[in-house]
């Protein structure tokens, strides 16, 4: 029997506050705003109401809530995860978490080479992972400082697309004919539609009570929204 699933998707890991509603992996409605002012706290619940209204659905009809788990902005991730948990508790439905970086990679279909989504962190640091052209993760997620040697082992083998908010600082340092840079790629709930349905179909749910975002690093109190300290990277570097 086919699985019927209405899933709300929340993406708040970057400057883009993004919400989508999907039915069996098909996008039904999308609302998002990319603002360097981090509009998440004011916009997220308005966007949730809007996508439900646009699709003619209600909260009571949801089968699951999916949230982008990071890495990314500390504040943004907390806002998204808190909202997702609250809805799951209130409605008695499962929580799904999805990789922020894989969601970025899903926006491109290169047909060859590798995709390296990079989110800007502090100074010359980025959050990065490496995916094959068909979006399989081939290197774990890391918080790393960009140097002239970064990702060169992949460029030596073929085409490399570095994408996301950290691509600009990479372009300034990395020089190889096999590398291309796309700075205008941001995490979006659009790409979460099919990914969350696949997780739902496979029963890949989180423990709502204990789930935490994948920050990778400790938060620096008093910093700008999404800033992180120079503390050591957390030990959980499994593919995400």
N, C-alpha and C positions, 0 to 999 in steps of 0.2 A: 504494500500500500504506500502511495506517495506521501511524503511528509509535508504537511501544510504548516508553514511557520511565518508569523508576522513578527519581525524583529526590528527593534529600535537601535540605531547605531550612533554612538557618541564619540567624536574625535576632538580632543581638547589638548593634545600634547604640544602644540606649537601656537603660533600667533593666529592660526585659523581655527575659529570656533565653528564646528561643523556637525550637523545632525542629519541623519537620513532615516527613512522608513522603507523597509523592503519586505516583499512577500515572496517567499520561496526563492530568495536570492535576486529577485528583480526589483530594481529601484522604483519606488512609488512616489517619493517626495524627498527633496533635499533643500536645506537651508544652511547657509554658511556665511561667515564674514571674516575676512583676513585683516586683522588690525594689529599694529605694533603696540597698541594700548592694551592688548589682552582684554577683549570684551566678554570673556567667558562668563564671569559671575553675573553680569547683567543680561546676557543674551541666551545662555544655554537653555533655560527653561522656557523662554519665549520661542525659541526654535523648536523645542520638543512639541509645544502646543501647536505650532504652525504646521509642522510636517504631518501631524495627526489630522489636523483640520484639512490640509490640502488633499490628503488621501481619503478623507471621509471615514476615518477610524477613530477609536478611542483607546485610552490606556488599558481598559479592561480587556481589550481584544489582543493585547500583546502576548506572545509566547516566550519571548526572551528579550534581554537587553544586552547589547554588545558594547564594550568600551575599548578604546585604544589604550594599551597598557604601558606604552613608553618604549624607549626612553624619550625624554623631552622636558618641557617646562615643569618644574616641581609643582608650582601653583596650579597650572593648567591641568596636570594629571590628577591632582587631588580633587579639583572641582568636578571633573568628569567621572572619576571613580566614585566619589561620594554620591553624585546624582544617580549613577547606575545602581549602586548598592541600595539606595533608598527606594528606588522603583521596584527592584527585585524583591526586597523585603515586603513592601506594601502590597505587591500584586501576587506574591508567592510564585515567582517565575525564575528560571535559571539565569545566571550571569555568565557571559562569554567574554573572554579577553582576546585581543588580537594585537599582533606586532605592529607598532607604528611604522617602523622602517620597511617592513614587507608591504604595508599598505601603500607606501610611496613607490616602491618598486613596481607594484601592480599597475601603476599609471602608464608604464611604457612597455612596449612589445618589440624589442629590438631584433629578435630572430637569431642573434648570435652574440657572443661575448658575455660580459658580466655587467651587472648593475650594482652601483654602490651608493645607496641613499645616505646622505650626511645631514644631520641637524646641527646647526650652529650651537656651540656651548659658550665657553669663555675664551677670550684671547685667540690663540691658534688651535683651540681644541674643538673637536666635533664628536657627536655620537654617530657611529657608523657600523654597518654590517655589509656583507657581500652576498649577492644573489646571482645565480645563473640566469641566463636569458629567459628561462622558463619559470623563474621566480622561486626556485629551490634555494634555501639558504646554504651557502658553502663556507661561510666563515662567521664565527660568533659575533654578537653585538659587543662593541667596546666603546669606552670613552678614551679617545686618543688624541695626541698632539700631532698635527700635520707637519711633516718634514719632507724634504725633497725625495726621500726614499719611499714615502707612503704609497701603498698600492702598486708599486712598480712590478712586483712579481706577477700581478694579473695583467698589467699592460704589456709585459714581455711576451705573453701568450696570445694576445688578441685585443679586440676592442673593449674599452672600458667607458661606461657612462657614469659620471659622478653627478648626482642629482640632489637638489634640496637646498635649504637655506645656508648650509655650510659649503656649497660649491664655489662661492666667490673666493673665500680664503684659500680653498684648494687650488683654484685656477692661478692664483698669484704665486704659488709655490711649486706646483707639479707641472712638469713640462715633458710631454711624451706624445708623439704623433698618433698613438692609439687612444688617447684620452679625449673625451668630449665632456663638456660641462653644461648642465641645465639647472639654472638657479631658480626658475619659476615653478618648481614642484613643491607643493606643500601637502602634508597629511590631510586627507579628506575622508569624510564618512561615505562618499560615493563608492570608493573601492572596498569598503567594509561590507557592502550588501551581499555579495556572493560569498566572501570569506566567512562571514558570520553564519550564513546558512549552512555552509559545509561543516562548520564546527557543531552547529545544532544537530545536523543529521547524524554526525558521528558521536554525539553525546559528550563533546568536550566542553565541560562546564567547570567553572571555578567554585571554590568554597566561598560563598558570599561573605561569611563572617570574617574570614582570615585573609582574603585576597588583598594584596597591596600592589601598587604600580611598580614597574621596573625603573627605578630612578637612576641606577648605575652608580651615582655618587651622592654624597650627603648634601643636604640643603644648607646654604649659608644664610643664617638669619640676618635680616636687615638689608639683604641685597635686593636687586631688581627682581621683578617677577620672572621666575624661571631660571635665575642664576644659581650656580652651584659653587661649592667650595673646591679647593685644590686637594681635598682629602683623597686618600687612596681609593681606587675603584673597588666597588663591592665584589665579593668573591663570586657572586652568581652571574657568570658570563655564558651560561648555556645559550644555545641558539634561541632567539625569541623574536 
